């Protein structure tokens, strides 16, 4: 059953990629679309330059660095929490846990296949 499901997914991905290529080719050959793309690129370039100039100020630079630090810290704590929850499940067999505010939370598991080396 699993092998069959993997084959179905692989076939659908091939179909999707083929359709996406045809779709992109059709757009690339459309003169109106090409004109819109050129205008968009010009606006993006102008916007990027102006944004970079604003973000070079010390105030925004400090805020940006703080945002990056907090995002990194959240990611690290999330990874640790994930492992803690796996350990909790292994030890207790429970799929629910109560948070510090008394709310019950259900564990949600997600599994994917990755190639072995």
JOGISUL-V464525 format. One record per pair of residues at least 24 apart in sequence whose C-alpha atoms are under 6 Angstrom apart, sorted by the first residue. I is the first residue (numbers start at 1). J is the second residue. Records with the same first field share a line. If there is no record, write none. Layout:
I = J, J
//
This chain:
none
//
